[in-house]
Amino acid sequence: MIDIPENVEVKTVKAVLKALGVTVKKGKKKASSYNPEFVEKILQGENDIKAGKGKRMNVEDLWK
């Protein structure tokens, strides 16, 4: 797989590859190797933070 920098247009990259004789195909999205329950917990935590739920702590206070 090739990583394309954000400032490069995909059309431009495809045109260059086509000019070089490279065939461009859309790949299938890989399935996540993470446990779906774990992913759901992480997403729920992110949603909770966006909703204002949660508590801020200073790093120095973690070991008190």
C-alpha positions as CSV (number, residue, x, y, z in Angstrom):
1,M,0.0,0.0,0.0
2,I,1.2,3.5,-0.8
3,D,0.7,6.4,1.6
4,I,-0.2,9.6,-0.2
5,P,0.6,12.9,1.4
6,E,-2.5,15.0,2.2
7,N,-1.4,17.9,-0.1
8,V,-1.3,15.7,-3.2
9,E,-4.5,15.3,-5.3
10,V,-5.6,11.7,-5.7
11,K,-6.4,12.4,-9.3
12,T,-2.8,13.5,-9.9
13,V,-1.4,10.4,-8.4
14,K,-3.7,8.1,-10.4
15,A,-2.7,10.0,-13.6
16,V,1.0,9.5,-12.9
17,L,0.5,5.8,-12.0
18,K,-1.6,5.3,-15.2
19,A,1.1,7.0,-17.3
20,L,3.6,4.5,-15.8
21,G,1.4,1.6,-16.7
22,V,0.3,0.9,-13.1
23,T,-3.3,-0.4,-12.6
24,V,-5.1,1.3,-9.8
25,K,-7.8,-0.7,-8.0
26,K,-9.8,0.1,-5.0
27,G,-9.0,-2.3,-2.2
28,K,-11.4,-3.8,0.3
29,K,-11.4,-2.2,3.7
30,K,-9.6,-4.5,6.2
31,A,-11.6,-5.8,9.1
32,S,-10.4,-4.5,12.4
33,S,-8.2,-6.9,14.4
34,Y,-9.5,-5.3,17.6
35,N,-12.2,-7.0,19.7
36,P,-15.5,-5.3,18.8
37,E,-16.5,-5.0,22.5
38,F,-13.2,-3.1,23.1
39,V,-13.8,-0.8,20.2
40,E,-17.3,0.0,21.4
41,K,-16.0,0.9,24.9
42,I,-13.4,3.2,23.4
43,L,-16.0,4.9,21.2
44,Q,-18.4,5.2,24.1
45,G,-15.6,6.9,26.1
46,E,-14.9,9.4,23.4
47,N,-18.6,10.2,23.1
48,D,-18.8,10.6,26.9
49,I,-15.9,13.1,26.8
50,K,-17.5,15.1,24.0
51,A,-20.7,15.2,26.1
52,G,-18.9,16.7,29.0
53,K,-18.8,13.6,31.1
54,G,-15.6,12.7,32.8
55,K,-13.0,14.2,35.2
56,R,-9.7,16.0,34.5
57,M,-6.7,14.9,36.5
58,N,-3.2,16.3,36.6
59,V,-0.5,13.7,35.9
60,E,1.2,14.7,39.2
61,D,-1.9,13.6,41.1
62,L,-2.0,10.1,39.7
63,W,0.4,8.7,42.2
64,K,-0.9,10.5,45.3
